[in-house]
Structure formats: C-alpha cells, structure tokens
Amino acid sequence: MRTVTNIQDLRAIAQRKVPRAIFHYADRGSYDEATLKANKAELAAIPLRQRVMIDVSNRSLATTMVGEPVSMPLAIAPTGLTGLFHGDGEIHGCRAAHAAGIPFTLSTMSICSIEDVAGAVSKPFWFQLYVMRDRGFSASLVERAKAAKCSALVLTLDLQIQGQRHMDIKNGLSVPPKLTLANAIDIATKPVWAAKVLMGKRHSFGNLAERVPGGDSLTTLSQWIAGQFDPSLSWKDVEWIRSIWPGKLILKGILDVEDARIAAATGCDAVVVSNHGGRQLDGARASISALPKVVEAIGDRTEILFDGGVTSGQDIMKALAFGAKGCLMGKAFLWSLAAGGQAGVAKAIDIMRKELDVSMALTGTRDVKDIDRSVLG
Ligand SMILES: Cc1cc2nc3c(=O)[nH]c(=O)nc-3n(C[C@H](O)[C@H](O)[C@H](O)COP(=O)(O)O)c2cc1C
C-alpha cells in the first residue's frame, strides 16, 4: 500500500476498494456539482497568515462542541449508507471517533441501527434525525435515541425534498445493493469489500427495516422511504422536535441569514452551516462563504458548527477563523472508512489533527480557542 500522507491518499484507496456505485454515492454532488466544487475551491482560496518568531512550543487543540469536551474541533458528520462502505461501518467510525476524543453522528439512514451502535461502543454518540411524513415513526426514532443515551440530536433541515445526483441514477444505486450484470462484474473485482459488506449482518437501513411491512424486501423499503420525504416540513416541526427532545439540539443545513435567525430563536444549542456537502441545491453558496454572515447574525447567541469541503486541518483552521466552533467531515470520513475501517478513520483524524497543529504553530497560535480572523492572510 502506498504511504498515506493526506486525505486524498485515503480517497484514492477507497476508489480502488469499493464498487463504483458506492464510491460515486459519496464522492459526487447534485446536478452540475457547482456547489460541490465551490465548497472546496472557496476554502482553498482563503490565505492563512504566516507568522514567525512566536514561541509556540506548547499548543492545545482541545475545545468543546455543544458543551462536550473534544480533543480537537472536529466531528464525524452523519452519512447515510455508511455500512456499505465497510462492514459495520457505523461501529468502526464511532469507535475511531471515540478513541480520538471527537463526536460521531449516526444518520437516520444508517445501515447499523441506533441499538447496534449503542451496543458496540461505550460512550454516547450524536443521532441525526430526518423528520419523515410518518411523524409517529420520527417520534419513535427520538425515543430510541433517548434510550440509547445519545448526547445530541442533529436535526437535518435541508432535505425535505431530494436533489438529484446523476451518478446514483446512472449507476443504478440501490439499497440493499442490487446485482445487475454491470455491478456484478464490478463487485467481482472487489472481493474484500464484498466479503465484509455483503456477508455482513446488515445491508439495508438498520433504523427503518423493522418498521416497514416486509422491510427486508428492496422494493417495499425503497417505496416506503421515497414516500417519506415530506415537502410540508416547517419550523413548527422543529418546535415539535424541541418539545420531545430535552437534550442538546443541533440544527443542520443553515446557509441563509434569515433562516439562521429563525433557527437561533428556536433555542437550539447549535446550528451547522451546511449545504449538505453540495448534494442538495446546486448553485447554492459555498458553505465557507455563508459562514461569516451567519456568525455575524447569530454567533453571539448560538454555537456555530461548519461543514462542506473540509478535508484538512488547514480547512478546519479557516472555518474557525470565520467563527465556527468546530467542523464536521462527511466525505473525508467515508473515504477513510472505505480505505481502512476503524484504522482508516483513525488515520484520517490523525492527519487532520497534525495539519491543524502545524498550521497553528506556523500562524503563531498556541490555543485552538484563540483562532480568529487574525490568522487569515
Ligand atoms: C454519502 C453522504 C451521505 C450523507 N448522508 C447524510 C445523512 O444521512 N444525513 C445528513 O444530515 N447529512 C448527510 N450527508 C451530509 C453530511 O452530513 C455533511 O453535511 C456533508 O457531507 C459535509 O460535506 P463534506 O462531504 O464536503 O465534508 C451525507 C453526505 C454524504 C457525502
């Protein structure tokens, strides 16, 4: 295996290891992918300010996210189908995050269920909720998250209708993976992946399967899910979730200042400035360009987290410079998981930690909590 020195190396390994349809599911964005590209390009274009001759021998990356101590300002973002990137992927990801001292978020659309993960780890994780048309089912997911002692609920606001990802359609992506001739040939060249994922306990949506009549069958489950996205969702639903979830509440998918003000008024504990990793509204602003305005509007009242294009410690530093308290990583997590399971995710976190640490030193910063606009060039 080639020497891994950055997240792009893990991406390259992931590409070799998992079937094309799964790799593209993580890697690609919606429509023309303008927002996907802007997320990265605009982060890359921000200059950092090189400083010299400042004693930086003692540095600290420790901080808090929604009041939880973290060893660095990074969390794993919720990602659907994680367990198709590596067998029991959610458990591997959660263990790696916990060992590194950062939060892990389990998606509603995970392969391992809330209970699978809770039974396999010793510390609380965050649970991400999609409010579905069947509100009774959404309420039951909240109850399950409470029973599993999840320490925060991440309510995703930017997917009441799904943006189209062309590659998923072209690849015939389905859950559980469907054997067509084209993907059978592809899967045949990925025997390690096939052994780990296809022979594993679960290959379908762990949180949903038991709920749906005949939920193990592909057609019934997909039909149920397709019918569950609810264009009628509104801020009233956020109020409702607030009323049934007494714990930490994080609202994910804020890009607009007006939405940010409404979100802050709900009494949430944090918002995530996010465009869903360029997978929803194509043409939406890059996350990093939306961040300063949201911070200006509500930063004095609400903690602000950030995601979209974060693949290095330098990216984390830039988001912190604009006022984020911490970042979430989506694609970088999935690439590293596909590349090496728990060890792969541990490697990705370690790479980003070292990059952030060195960037702090070279900008003359000793404490991650001191990062502000003064580190920008
Ligand atoms: C493959 C994939 C699946 C995702 N699934 C979910 C999900 O189930 N729930 C959710 O709130 N966000 C989901 N997201 C969005 C991420 O939580 C996050 O906002 C985004 O990936 C951040 O951008 P990045 O991938 O550039 O780090 C998903 C992202 C990816 C790449």
The ligand as a Gaussian input file, in Angstrom:
#p B3LYP/6-31G(d) Opt

LIG

0 1
 C      -22.515000       9.950000       1.153000
 C      -23.108000      11.010000       2.010000
 C      -24.272000      10.726000       2.718000
 C      -24.844000      11.710000       3.540000
 N      -25.942000      11.391000       4.282000
 C      -26.435000      12.302000       5.149000
 C      -27.482000      11.951000       6.045000
 O      -27.942000      10.820000       6.066000
 N      -27.934000      12.919000       6.875000
 C      -27.421000      14.196000       6.893000
 O      -27.864000      15.026000       7.663000
 N      -26.405000      14.524000       6.068000
 C      -25.897000      13.624000       5.218000
 N      -24.841000      13.954000       4.416000
 C      -24.253000      15.312000       4.507000
 C      -23.141000      15.346000       5.549000
 O      -23.653000      15.186000       6.842000
 C      -22.364000      16.673000       5.508000
 O      -23.259000      17.736000       5.613000
 C      -21.520000      16.831000       4.231000
 O      -21.007000      15.595000       3.801000
 C      -20.363000      17.785000       4.504000
 O      -19.592000      17.996000       3.372000
 P      -18.253000      17.168000       3.011000
 O      -18.714000      15.855000       2.494000
 O      -17.622000      18.001000       1.967000
 O      -17.442000      17.020000       4.274000
 C      -24.258000      12.993000       3.599000
 C      -23.082000      13.260000       2.888000
 C      -22.504000      12.283000       2.117000
 C      -21.219000      12.600000       1.385000

